[in-house]
Amino acid sequence: MIIGAGVEQVPAYEAAKRRGLLVVGTDMNPDAPGFELADYKILVSTRDAEATKKQAVKFHASRPVHGVMTIANDVPYTVASVAHAIGLPSISLEAARCVIDKLLMKERFKSHGVACPWFASVDNVEQLRSFVNDGSRRDFVLKPVDGRGARGVLLIDTSVDFDWVFAESRRWGDSGRLILEEFIPGMQLSTESYILDGKCYTPAIAERNYSRLEQFRPNIIEDGGTIPALLDTTTKKAIDNLILRGASALGITEGLIKGDIVIDNTGRPLIIELAARLSGGWFATHQIPAASGVSLVEAVILYSLGEVVSPLQLIPKYDRATAIRYWFPTEGKIKQITGEEKLKQIPGLLAYGFFRREGEMQPKIHMHPDRFGYVIVSGENRDEVLTRVKQALASIQVEVG
């Protein structure tokens, strides 16, 4: 059973079908693309853990389900609820609660001595103003404790309209609760690791591209990432150790851990967030396999079925490079999209996609879903993929009126 049948979940359906598995898809959208590959479908919101669990138990009574997973979908509690109800491999429900509540997560890190940026719960505007006006002249990040897709994630300092940023961030979370964190101005990284027998395997690390930070401020918008990140062996080992300790603090001792990491000005890695799921943005499905030859999607399928995951499956087979970037047209109605044939000629092109078509509206950029489209390229080294992805971006013209 795969929770979610959106476009970013499709690679999991494809991988499962390649293994000859029967697939049950769940999604509230009857036209979700993953359903085209599913043998059975259940129409239910992926965020509604209780409703999904009930539907899964009912389905399991007539057609036994042997594993449950998700990808690119921040619903670990839904996955864990289904798994525990049916008796399938999963993280604990308590661990799942921790990874969907950023404040609870950070409190676990703090109590277990796991390095992370300073943080505090924010209950009202006055409290927010007091924290930011502490005389440190630091930047802070304000976000919902249960947000996703950069919705309501704001980079703030003493110059902001505190009433506006509090209301804006709060409206994007389900609970209305907010967390304030210190913004660490260092290299930010995306990691995708698998914990097995007390060891953290991280086949590839991407350097997240925040070159547009000032352009979209106060919204924090990532413009893709690049593998490999420019890290030495010592730092990589420190990151693995940090992820292992962070996962342990959450009660996770085996399985997939996605990390958002930042390197501070002393060279020390800190955890911004961890997630107990395969990441989105085509990181796990396209970039990591192309760069390392490791399929973490396959590993998660095996884990969810209770089958053995071998360390050999998690060790890179080669050391190549990949890069993903996004297009950011101006706001307005899309009149014409040109250059697609030119794009297809770019060497090392792995994948690309447009989220909107001609005649549709391109919104102002406030969050990740507002980006127009993406392109992923591969190559022998970092310099090569950076050149190729720049050429790929330049090949597409989006005329907006």
DAFEN-V74361 format. One record per residue. N is the residue number from 1. RES is the residue in one letter. OMEGA is omega as a letter, one per 30 degrees, with the letter a starting at -180 (999 if undefined). D_FIRST is the distance of its C-alpha to the first C-alpha in whole Angstrom. Layout:
BEGIN
n=N res=RES omega=OMEGA d_first=D_FIRST
n=N res=RES omega=OMEGA d_first=D_FIRST
END
This chain:
BEGIN
n=1 res=M omega=l d_first=0
n=2 res=I omega=a d_first=4
n=3 res=I omega=a d_first=6
n=4 res=G omega=a d_first=9
n=5 res=A omega=l d_first=10
n=6 res=G omega=a d_first=14
n=7 res=V omega=a d_first=16
n=8 res=E omega=l d_first=15
n=9 res=Q omega=a d_first=12
n=10 res=V omega=l d_first=13
n=11 res=P omega=l d_first=14
n=12 res=A omega=l d_first=10
n=13 res=Y omega=a d_first=9
n=14 res=E omega=l d_first=13
n=15 res=A omega=l d_first=13
n=16 res=A omega=a d_first=10
n=17 res=K omega=l d_first=12
n=18 res=R omega=l d_first=15
n=19 res=R omega=l d_first=14
n=20 res=G omega=a d_first=14
n=21 res=L omega=l d_first=10
n=22 res=L omega=a d_first=9
n=23 res=V omega=l d_first=6
n=24 res=V omega=l d_first=5
n=25 res=G omega=l d_first=6
n=26 res=T omega=l d_first=8
n=27 res=D omega=l d_first=11
n=28 res=M omega=a d_first=15
n=29 res=N omega=a d_first=16
n=30 res=P omega=l d_first=16
n=31 res=D omega=l d_first=18
n=32 res=A omega=a d_first=15
n=33 res=P omega=l d_first=15
n=34 res=G omega=a d_first=12
n=35 res=F omega=l d_first=12
n=36 res=E omega=a d_first=14
n=37 res=L omega=a d_first=12
n=38 res=A omega=l d_first=9
n=39 res=D omega=l d_first=10
n=40 res=Y omega=l d_first=9
n=41 res=K omega=l d_first=9
n=42 res=I omega=a d_first=10
n=43 res=L omega=a d_first=13
n=44 res=V omega=l d_first=13
n=45 res=S omega=l d_first=14
n=46 res=T omega=a d_first=12
n=47 res=R omega=a d_first=15
n=48 res=D omega=a d_first=15
n=49 res=A omega=a d_first=14
n=50 res=E omega=a d_first=16
n=51 res=A omega=l d_first=15
n=52 res=T omega=l d_first=11
n=53 res=K omega=a d_first=11
n=54 res=K omega=l d_first=14
n=55 res=Q omega=a d_first=12
n=56 res=A omega=l d_first=9
n=57 res=V omega=l d_first=11
n=58 res=K omega=l d_first=13
n=59 res=F omega=a d_first=10
n=60 res=H omega=a d_first=10
n=61 res=A omega=a d_first=14
n=62 res=S omega=l d_first=14
n=63 res=R omega=a d_first=11
n=64 res=P omega=l d_first=10
n=65 res=V omega=a d_first=7
n=66 res=H omega=l d_first=8
n=67 res=G omega=l d_first=6
n=68 res=V omega=a d_first=5
n=69 res=M omega=l d_first=6
n=70 res=T omega=l d_first=8
n=71 res=I omega=l d_first=12
n=72 res=A omega=a d_first=15
n=73 res=N omega=a d_first=14
n=74 res=D omega=a d_first=16
n=75 res=V omega=a d_first=14
n=76 res=P omega=a d_first=13
n=77 res=Y omega=l d_first=15
n=78 res=T omega=l d_first=12
n=79 res=V omega=a d_first=9
n=80 res=A omega=l d_first=12
n=81 res=S omega=l d_first=13
n=82 res=V omega=a d_first=9
n=83 res=A omega=a d_first=10
n=84 res=H omega=l d_first=13
n=85 res=A omega=a d_first=13
n=86 res=I omega=a d_first=11
n=87 res=G omega=a d_first=13
n=88 res=L omega=l d_first=11
n=89 res=P omega=a d_first=12
n=90 res=S omega=l d_first=13
n=91 res=I omega=a d_first=16
n=92 res=S omega=l d_first=18
n=93 res=L omega=l d_first=18
n=94 res=E omega=l d_first=21
n=95 res=A omega=l d_first=20
n=96 res=A omega=l d_first=18
n=97 res=R omega=a d_first=21
n=98 res=C omega=a d_first=23
n=99 res=V omega=l d_first=21
n=100 res=I omega=l d_first=21
n=101 res=D omega=a d_first=24
n=102 res=K omega=l d_first=27
n=103 res=L omega=l d_first=30
n=104 res=L omega=l d_first=28
n=105 res=M omega=a d_first=27
n=106 res=K omega=l d_first=30
n=107 res=E omega=l d_first=32
n=108 res=R omega=l d_first=30
n=109 res=F omega=a d_first=31
n=110 res=K omega=a d_first=35
n=111 res=S omega=l d_first=35
n=112 res=H omega=l d_first=34
n=113 res=G omega=l d_first=36
n=114 res=V omega=a d_first=34
n=115 res=A omega=l d_first=35
n=116 res=C omega=l d_first=34
n=117 res=P omega=l d_first=36
n=118 res=W omega=a d_first=38
n=119 res=F omega=l d_first=36
n=120 res=A omega=l d_first=37
n=121 res=S omega=a d_first=36
n=122 res=V omega=a d_first=37
n=123 res=D omega=a d_first=38
n=124 res=N omega=a d_first=41
n=125 res=V omega=a d_first=43
n=126 res=E omega=l d_first=46
n=127 res=Q omega=l d_first=44
n=128 res=L omega=a d_first=42
n=129 res=R omega=a d_first=46
n=130 res=S omega=l d_first=47
n=131 res=F omega=a d_first=44
n=132 res=V omega=l d_first=45
n=133 res=N omega=a d_first=49
n=134 res=D omega=l d_first=49
n=135 res=G omega=a d_first=51
n=136 res=S omega=a d_first=49
n=137 res=R omega=l d_first=49
n=138 res=R omega=l d_first=45
n=139 res=D omega=a d_first=42
n=140 res=F omega=l d_first=39
n=141 res=V omega=l d_first=36
n=142 res=L omega=a d_first=35
n=143 res=K omega=l d_first=31
n=144 res=P omega=l d_first=29
n=145 res=V omega=a d_first=28
n=146 res=D omega=a d_first=24
n=147 res=G omega=l d_first=25
n=148 res=R omega=l d_first=23
n=149 res=G omega=a d_first=24
n=150 res=A omega=l d_first=27
n=151 res=R omega=l d_first=28
n=152 res=G omega=l d_first=31
n=153 res=V omega=a d_first=31
n=154 res=L omega=l d_first=35
n=155 res=L omega=a d_first=38
n=156 res=I omega=l d_first=41
n=157 res=D omega=a d_first=44
n=158 res=T omega=a d_first=47
n=159 res=S omega=a d_first=48
n=160 res=V omega=l d_first=45
n=161 res=D omega=a d_first=45
n=162 res=F omega=l d_first=44
n=163 res=D omega=a d_first=43
n=164 res=W omega=a d_first=41
n=165 res=V omega=l d_first=39
n=166 res=F omega=a d_first=38
n=167 res=A omega=a d_first=38
n=168 res=E omega=l d_first=36
n=169 res=S omega=a d_first=33
n=170 res=R omega=a d_first=33
n=171 res=R omega=a d_first=32
n=172 res=W omega=l d_first=29
n=173 res=G omega=l d_first=27
n=174 res=D omega=a d_first=26
n=175 res=S omega=a d_first=28
n=176 res=G omega=a d_first=31
n=177 res=R omega=a d_first=31
n=178 res=L omega=l d_first=33
n=179 res=I omega=l d_first=33
n=180 res=L omega=a d_first=36
n=181 res=E omega=l d_first=36
n=182 res=E omega=l d_first=39
n=183 res=F omega=l d_first=38
n=184 res=I omega=a d_first=39
n=185 res=P omega=l d_first=40
n=186 res=G omega=l d_first=39
n=187 res=M omega=l d_first=37
n=188 res=Q omega=a d_first=33
n=189 res=L omega=l d_first=30
n=190 res=S omega=l d_first=26
n=191 res=T omega=l d_first=25
n=192 res=E omega=a d_first=22
n=193 res=S omega=l d_first=22
n=194 res=Y omega=a d_first=20
n=195 res=I omega=a d_first=22
n=196 res=L omega=l d_first=23
n=197 res=D omega=l d_first=26
n=198 res=G omega=l d_first=27
n=199 res=K omega=l d_first=27
n=200 res=C omega=l d_first=26
n=201 res=Y omega=l d_first=25
n=202 res=T omega=a d_first=26
n=203 res=P omega=l d_first=26
n=204 res=A omega=l d_first=27
n=205 res=I omega=l d_first=28
n=206 res=A omega=l d_first=29
n=207 res=E omega=a d_first=32
n=208 res=R omega=a d_first=31
n=209 res=N omega=l d_first=33
n=210 res=Y omega=a d_first=35
n=211 res=S omega=a d_first=38
n=212 res=R omega=a d_first=38
n=213 res=L omega=a d_first=38
n=214 res=E omega=a d_first=41
n=215 res=Q omega=a d_first=41
n=216 res=F omega=l d_first=38
n=217 res=R omega=g d_first=39
n=218 res=P omega=l d_first=39
n=219 res=N omega=l d_first=35
n=220 res=I omega=a d_first=33
n=221 res=I omega=l d_first=32
n=222 res=E omega=l d_first=31
n=223 res=D omega=l d_first=32
n=224 res=G omega=a d_first=29
n=225 res=G omega=a d_first=30
n=226 res=T omega=l d_first=32
n=227 res=I omega=g d_first=31
n=228 res=P omega=l d_first=33
n=229 res=A omega=a d_first=34
n=230 res=L omega=a d_first=38
n=231 res=L omega=l d_first=37
n=232 res=D omega=a d_first=39
n=233 res=T omega=a d_first=38
n=234 res=T omega=a d_first=39
n=235 res=T omega=l d_first=37
n=236 res=K omega=l d_first=34
n=237 res=K omega=l d_first=34
n=238 res=A omega=l d_first=35
n=239 res=I omega=l d_first=32
n=240 res=D omega=l d_first=30
n=241 res=N omega=l d_first=32
n=242 res=L omega=l d_first=31
n=243 res=I omega=l d_first=27
n=244 res=L omega=l d_first=27
n=245 res=R omega=l d_first=30
n=246 res=G omega=l d_first=28
n=247 res=A omega=l d_first=24
n=248 res=S omega=l d_first=26
n=249 res=A omega=l d_first=28
n=250 res=L omega=a d_first=25
n=251 res=G omega=a d_first=24
n=252 res=I omega=a d_first=21
n=253 res=T omega=l d_first=23
n=254 res=E omega=l d_first=20
n=255 res=G omega=a d_first=17
n=256 res=L omega=l d_first=17
n=257 res=I omega=l d_first=20
n=258 res=K omega=a d_first=21
n=259 res=G omega=l d_first=24
n=260 res=D omega=a d_first=27
n=261 res=I omega=l d_first=30
n=262 res=V omega=l d_first=34
n=263 res=I omega=a d_first=37
n=264 res=D omega=a d_first=40
n=265 res=N omega=l d_first=44
n=266 res=T omega=a d_first=44
n=267 res=G omega=a d_first=41
n=268 res=R omega=l d_first=39
n=269 res=P omega=l d_first=35
n=270 res=L omega=l d_first=34
n=271 res=I omega=l d_first=30
n=272 res=I omega=l d_first=30
n=273 res=E omega=l d_first=26
n=274 res=L omega=l d_first=23
n=275 res=A omega=a d_first=20
n=276 res=A omega=a d_first=17
n=277 res=R omega=l d_first=15
n=278 res=L omega=a d_first=15
n=279 res=S omega=l d_first=18
n=280 res=G omega=l d_first=18
n=281 res=G omega=l d_first=21
n=282 res=W omega=l d_first=20
n=283 res=F omega=a d_first=22
n=284 res=A omega=a d_first=19
n=285 res=T omega=a d_first=18
n=286 res=H omega=a d_first=22
n=287 res=Q omega=a d_first=24
n=288 res=I omega=l d_first=24
n=289 res=P omega=a d_first=23
n=290 res=A omega=a d_first=26
n=291 res=A omega=a d_first=28
n=292 res=S omega=a d_first=27
n=293 res=G omega=a d_first=25
n=294 res=V omega=l d_first=22
n=295 res=S omega=l d_first=19
n=296 res=L omega=l d_first=17
n=297 res=V omega=l d_first=14
n=298 res=E omega=a d_first=14
n=299 res=A omega=a d_first=15
n=300 res=V omega=l d_first=12
n=301 res=I omega=l d_first=10
n=302 res=L omega=l d_first=13
n=303 res=Y omega=a d_first=13
n=304 res=S omega=l d_first=9
n=305 res=L omega=a d_first=10
n=306 res=G omega=l d_first=13
n=307 res=E omega=a d_first=15
n=308 res=V omega=l d_first=19
n=309 res=V omega=a d_first=19
n=310 res=S omega=l d_first=22
n=311 res=P omega=a d_first=25
n=312 res=L omega=l d_first=26
n=313 res=Q omega=a d_first=22
n=314 res=L omega=a d_first=23
n=315 res=I omega=a d_first=27
n=316 res=P omega=l d_first=28
n=317 res=K omega=l d_first=29
n=318 res=Y omega=a d_first=31
n=319 res=D omega=l d_first=33
n=320 res=R omega=a d_first=32
n=321 res=A omega=l d_first=32
n=322 res=T omega=l d_first=30
n=323 res=A omega=l d_first=31
n=324 res=I omega=l d_first=29
n=325 res=R omega=a d_first=31
n=326 res=Y omega=l d_first=31
n=327 res=W omega=a d_first=33
n=328 res=F omega=l d_first=35
n=329 res=P omega=l d_first=37
n=330 res=T omega=a d_first=39
n=331 res=E omega=l d_first=39
n=332 res=G omega=l d_first=39
n=333 res=K omega=a d_first=39
n=334 res=I omega=a d_first=37
n=335 res=K omega=a d_first=40
n=336 res=Q omega=l d_first=39
n=337 res=I omega=a d_first=37
n=338 res=T omega=l d_first=39
n=339 res=G omega=a d_first=39
n=340 res=E omega=l d_first=35
n=341 res=E omega=l d_first=37
n=342 res=K omega=l d_first=39
n=343 res=L omega=a d_first=36
n=344 res=K omega=a d_first=34
n=345 res=Q omega=a d_first=37
n=346 res=I omega=l d_first=37
n=347 res=P omega=l d_first=36
n=348 res=G omega=a d_first=33
n=349 res=L omega=l d_first=31
n=350 res=L omega=a d_first=27
n=351 res=A omega=l d_first=26
n=352 res=Y omega=l d_first=27
n=353 res=G omega=l d_first=26
n=354 res=F omega=a d_first=28
n=355 res=F omega=l d_first=26
n=356 res=R omega=a d_first=29
n=357 res=R omega=l d_first=31
n=358 res=E omega=a d_first=35
n=359 res=G omega=l d_first=36
n=360 res=E omega=a d_first=34
n=361 res=M omega=l d_first=35
n=362 res=Q omega=a d_first=34
n=363 res=P omega=l d_first=34
n=364 res=K omega=a d_first=36
n=365 res=I omega=l d_first=34
n=366 res=H omega=a d_first=33
n=367 res=M omega=a d_first=29
n=368 res=H omega=l d_first=27
n=369 res=P omega=l d_first=26
n=370 res=D omega=l d_first=29
n=371 res=R omega=a d_first=30
n=372 res=F omega=a d_first=30
n=373 res=G omega=a d_first=28
n=374 res=Y omega=l d_first=28
n=375 res=V omega=l d_first=29
n=376 res=I omega=l d_first=28
n=377 res=V omega=l d_first=31
n=378 res=S omega=l d_first=31
n=379 res=G omega=a d_first=34
n=380 res=E omega=a d_first=36
n=381 res=N omega=a d_first=37
n=382 res=R omega=a d_first=37
n=383 res=D omega=a d_first=40
n=384 res=E omega=a d_first=39
n=385 res=V omega=l d_first=36
n=386 res=L omega=l d_first=37
n=387 res=T omega=a d_first=40
n=388 res=R omega=a d_first=37
n=389 res=V omega=l d_first=35
n=390 res=K omega=l d_first=38
n=391 res=Q omega=a d_first=39
n=392 res=A omega=l d_first=36
n=393 res=L omega=a d_first=36
n=394 res=A omega=a d_first=40
n=395 res=S omega=a d_first=39
n=396 res=I omega=l d_first=37
n=397 res=Q omega=l d_first=40
n=398 res=V omega=l d_first=38
n=399 res=E omega=a d_first=41
n=400 res=V omega=a d_first=41
n=401 res=G omega=999 d_first=43
END
